[in-house]
Structures are given as C-alpha cells and as structure tokens.
Amino acid sequence: MAHRLLRDAEADGWERSDFPIICESCLGDNPYVRMTKAQYDKECKICQRPFTVFRWRPGRDARYKKTEICQTCCKLKNVCQVCLLDLEYGLPVQVRDTALSISSHDAIPKSDVNREYFAEEHDRKTRAGLDYESSYGKVRANDTILKLQRTTPYYKRNRAHVCSFYIRGECTRGAECPYRHEMPVTGELSQQNIKDRYY
C-alpha cells in the first residue's frame, strides 16, 4: 500500500516510531551504536504498510542490520523487528508457539484488505490504551521452553555474509574482503524467507 500518498499518518495507518523493538543479539555488543532513521522508508514484509526503518552496524566486524517488519506486526507476535525471533526466549515463532501450546487464532490474515484492517484495528486499540489481544504475554513458561530458551545473546549472527567469490575460488581481495572467507553451511533451514519465519 506504499503507492498511496500520505494524507494523514493516523488515518492511513502508516507507522512512525522513535526506536526499534529489537533483541539484544541484533543490537550488538557495542554500547555505542549509531543508528539512522528513515520514516516511511519501506513496506513491512508482513503487512506491507510503510514504516520507519532503522539501520545500524552492531559491531566493528558486523554487517549492517535494518528493521524488516513494522512494530505492529512485531508486537502481535512478540518478535524482534530484525531477526523475527521471540523477544523473551530467543526462539523461532513456531518453536515458541508449540512449546507454549499457543494456537495461532490471532494470526494476521493473509489477504490484503483483511490484513490491513486487522493491523489498523490493533493500532487503534493501542492508541486508545487497550492491550493487544494476543496470548503471548499471558501464557506461563513451562519446563520445555525454559530448556530451549537462549539465555545469552548470540552475536555471531551479526557477522558478515559469506563471500560468494571465495566459494567459487575467484576472490581477489584477500584479507581486504569485507565478507567472510569460509564455506557456507547448507541445510534445510538455510533457505528461509521472512514470511515463513513469521508465520
């Protein structure tokens, strides 16, 4: 819906925010992070409404990170705006929902009009001071999820991508190459997209 002209930010449901909702791993281990902010820069990968995009570099040897989904979608599932992992346990959404026995009855609809209406209704309730109707904060943790949860940040996730020229044996940059020179790990989870991680 980014093709519409912005008449009124509240009426159109476009998101404006001052700080992202991100996990500690995505923020990085550097206590001094310089972040850029671009209002209405991209569409959310889930609901496709324009939102404020934040971009930063979590560490010296890290790649730049940016927010991928809007804060409405983030709050609905209690996930990080960048990696889409649960904010409380550091687990993928499906693993968390299965371990906590949460049904996905309040999932975001997949059709365009219903998805936009659903997001606008939740934004309206938030502005009115009502809490989200999601069940993520209401379920008590059990032994299974406490065993699975990530207790410390995982900063290796912020490393640079693997150099595609190195894989082919053609990288001429050597030590000056900003990408990692190691062979990639391939498997079932190596080819994920954002919507699969969210739903």
SULMOMO-V297632 format. One record per residue. N is the residue number from 1. RES is the residue in one small letter. SS is DSSP state (H for helix, E for strand, C for the rest). OMEGA is omega in whole degrees, 0 to 359 (999 if undefined). Layout:
BEGIN
<<N;RES;SS;OMEGA> <N;RES;SS;OMEGA>>
END
This chain:
BEGIN
<<1;m;C;182> <2;a;C;181> <3;h;C;178> <4;r;C;175> <5;l;C;181> <6;l;C;176> <7;r;C;180> <8;d;C;184> <9;a;H;180> <10;e;H;183> <11;a;H;181> <12;d;H;180> <13;g;C;179> <14;w;C;188> <15;e;C;174> <16;r;C;181> <17;s;C;182> <18;d;C;180> <19;f;C;182> <20;p;C;173> <21;i;C;185> <22;i;C;180> <23;c;C;182> <24;e;H;179> <25;s;H;180> <26;c;H;179> <27;l;H;176> <28;g;C;184> <29;d;C;179> <30;n;C;180> <31;p;C;180> <32;y;C;182> <33;v;C;176> <34;r;C;185> <35;m;E;173> <36;t;E;184> <37;k;E;179> <38;a;E;182> <39;q;E;179> <40;y;E;186> <41;d;E;183> <42;k;E;173> <43;e;E;174> <44;c;C;182> <45;k;C;181> <46;i;C;186> <47;c;C;176> <48;q;C;172> <49;r;C;179> <50;p;E;180> <51;f;E;179> <52;t;E;182> <53;v;E;176> <54;f;E;180> <55;r;E;181> <56;w;E;177> <57;r;E;188> <58;p;C;180> <59;g;C;183> <60;r;C;181> <61;d;C;184> <62;a;E;174> <63;r;C;178> <64;y;E;178> <65;k;E;176> <66;k;E;179> <67;t;C;185> <68;e;C;181> <69;i;C;182> <70;c;C;182> <71;q;H;177> <72;t;H;178> <73;c;H;179> <74;c;H;181> <75;k;H;181> <76;l;H;181> <77;k;H;182> <78;n;C;181> <79;v;E;176> <80;c;C;179> <81;q;C;184> <82;v;C;187> <83;c;C;181> <84;l;C;172> <85;l;E;182> <86;d;E;183> <87;l;C;184> <88;e;C;186> <89;y;C;181> <90;g;C;182> <91;l;C;173> <92;p;E;185> <93;v;H;183> <94;q;H;179> <95;v;H;179> <96;r;H;181> <97;d;H;179> <98;t;H;181> <99;a;H;180> <100;l;H;181> <101;s;C;178> <102;i;C;175> <103;s;C;182> <104;s;C;180> <105;h;C;179> <106;d;C;178> <107;a;C;179> <108;i;C;178> <109;p;C;184> <110;k;C;179> <111;s;C;188> <112;d;H;185> <113;v;H;180> <114;n;H;180> <115;r;H;180> <116;e;H;178> <117;y;H;180> <118;f;H;180> <119;a;H;179> <120;e;H;178> <121;e;H;179> <122;h;H;175> <123;d;H;179> <124;r;H;179> <125;k;H;179> <126;t;H;178> <127;r;H;179> <128;a;C;178> <129;g;C;178> <130;l;C;180> <131;d;C;175> <132;y;C;181> <133;e;C;181> <134;s;C;185> <135;s;C;186> <136;y;C;179> <137;g;C;186> <138;k;C;184> <139;v;C;179> <140;r;C;180> <141;a;C;177> <142;n;C;183> <143;d;H;182> <144;t;H;183> <145;i;H;177> <146;l;H;175> <147;k;H;184> <148;l;H;189> <149;q;C;177> <150;r;C;185> <151;t;C;180> <152;t;C;179> <153;p;C;180> <154;y;C;186> <155;y;H;178> <156;k;H;179> <157;r;H;183> <158;n;H;183> <159;r;E;180> <160;a;C;178> <161;h;C;178> <162;v;E;181> <163;c;C;182> <164;s;H;178> <165;f;H;178> <166;y;H;180> <167;i;H;179> <168;r;H;181> <169;g;C;185> <170;e;C;182> <171;c;C;182> <172;t;C;182> <173;r;C;180> <174;g;H;183> <175;a;H;180> <176;e;H;182> <177;c;C;181> <178;p;C;181> <179;y;C;181> <180;r;E;177> <181;h;C;175> <182;e;C;181> <183;m;C;182> <184;p;C;175> <185;v;C;180> <186;t;C;180> <187;g;C;183> <188;e;C;185> <189;l;C;183> <190;s;C;181> <191;q;C;178> <192;q;C;170> <193;n;C;187> <194;i;H;183> <195;k;H;177> <196;d;H;179> <197;r;H;183> <198;y;H;182> <199;y;C;999>>
END
